[in-house]
Amino acid sequence: MTTLYRDWKMAPGSEVDGFLFLTGFSGMGLDGTVSKDAATQIETAFDQVFSVLEEARMDASHIVEVTSYHIGLKEHLAVFKAIWGQRMCEPYPAWTAIEVAGFASDGVVIEMRVVAHR
């Protein structure tokens, strides 16, 4: 994720007082590819979130809040919920899902904002 830091001037995550605030991660891979499949994009976003958590020596149990932004929320909510169920663990975090009009990158249908606590 060096490119994010170097080119976009943003950290993948910033820790303050034991809270880790992650950059919003979308369905676009770090290589710039975007699958047309919503499930693949959701998995990609989760993979990037968990990569940052792992680097901080955290896991799903540390996540306290998630806000997910969606284009076509009703069309892929069941898929998101199923993947959420596979990737998350107790204690479950607070979660808000929001329908949006668009993202900066064409074809992206999902972005996740995550806060974790050590």
GIQUI-V773101 format. One record per residue. RES is the residue in one small letter. SS is DSSP state (alpha for helix, beta for strand, coil for the rest). OMEGA is omega in radians with two decimals (* if undefined). BURIAL is + if it has 9 or more other ideal C-beta (glycine too) atoms within 8 Angstrom, else -. Layout:
RES_SS_OMEGA_BURIAL ; RES_SS_OMEGA_BURIAL
This chain:
m_coil_3.12_+ ; t_alpha_-3.14_- ; t_alpha_3.09_- ; l_alpha_-3.10_+ ; y_alpha_-3.07_+ ; r_alpha_-3.02_- ; d_alpha_-3.09_- ; w_alpha_-3.14_- ; k_coil_3.08_- ; m_coil_3.13_- ; a_coil_3.04_- ; p_coil_3.09_+ ; g_beta_3.10_+ ; s_beta_-3.12_- ; e_beta_3.10_+ ; v_beta_3.09_- ; d_coil_3.09_- ; g_coil_3.08_- ; f_beta_3.07_+ ; l_beta_3.13_+ ; f_beta_-3.10_- ; l_beta_2.95_+ ; t_coil_3.07_+ ; g_coil_3.12_- ; f_beta_-3.07_+ ; s_beta_3.10_+ ; g_coil_3.09_+ ; m_beta_3.09_+ ; g_coil_3.13_- ; l_coil_3.10_- ; d_coil_3.10_- ; g_coil_-3.14_- ; t_coil_3.11_- ; v_beta_3.08_+ ; s_coil_3.04_- ; k_coil_-3.09_- ; d_coil_-3.11_- ; a_alpha_-3.13_+ ; a_alpha_3.11_+ ; t_alpha_3.11_+ ; q_alpha_3.13_+ ; i_alpha_3.09_+ ; e_alpha_3.13_+ ; t_alpha_3.12_+ ; a_alpha_3.10_+ ; f_alpha_3.14_+ ; d_alpha_-3.13_- ; q_alpha_3.08_+ ; v_alpha_-3.09_+ ; f_alpha_3.06_+ ; s_alpha_3.12_+ ; v_alpha_3.11_+ ; l_alpha_-3.13_+ ; e_alpha_3.11_+ ; e_alpha_3.12_- ; a_coil_-3.10_+ ; r_coil_3.07_- ; m_coil_3.09_+ ; d_coil_-3.08_- ; a_alpha_-3.12_+ ; s_alpha_3.14_- ; h_alpha_-3.10_+ ; i_beta_-3.14_+ ; v_beta_-3.12_+ ; e_beta_3.06_+ ; v_beta_2.93_+ ; t_beta_3.12_+ ; s_beta_-3.13_+ ; y_beta_-2.98_+ ; h_beta_2.82_+ ; i_coil_-3.08_+ ; g_coil_-3.08_- ; l_alpha_-3.10_+ ; k_alpha_-3.11_- ; e_alpha_-3.09_- ; h_alpha_3.12_+ ; l_alpha_-3.14_+ ; a_alpha_3.11_- ; v_alpha_3.11_+ ; f_alpha_-3.12_+ ; k_alpha_3.13_- ; a_alpha_3.12_- ; i_alpha_3.06_+ ; w_alpha_-3.12_+ ; g_alpha_3.12_- ; q_alpha_-3.00_- ; r_alpha_-3.06_- ; m_coil_3.13_+ ; c_coil_3.10_- ; e_coil_-0.02_- ; p_coil_-3.09_- ; y_coil_3.14_- ; p_coil_2.96_+ ; a_beta_-3.09_- ; w_beta_3.03_+ ; t_beta_3.09_- ; a_beta_-3.06_+ ; i_beta_3.03_+ ; e_beta_3.11_- ; v_coil_-3.12_- ; a_coil_-3.11_- ; g_coil_3.10_- ; f_coil_-3.13_+ ; a_coil_-3.11_- ; s_coil_3.14_- ; d_coil_3.05_- ; g_coil_-3.14_- ; v_coil_3.14_+ ; v_coil_-3.06_+ ; i_beta_2.93_+ ; e_beta_-3.12_+ ; m_beta_3.02_+ ; r_beta_-3.01_+ ; v_beta_3.00_+ ; v_beta_3.10_+ ; a_beta_3.12_+ ; h_beta_-3.10_- ; r_coil_*_+
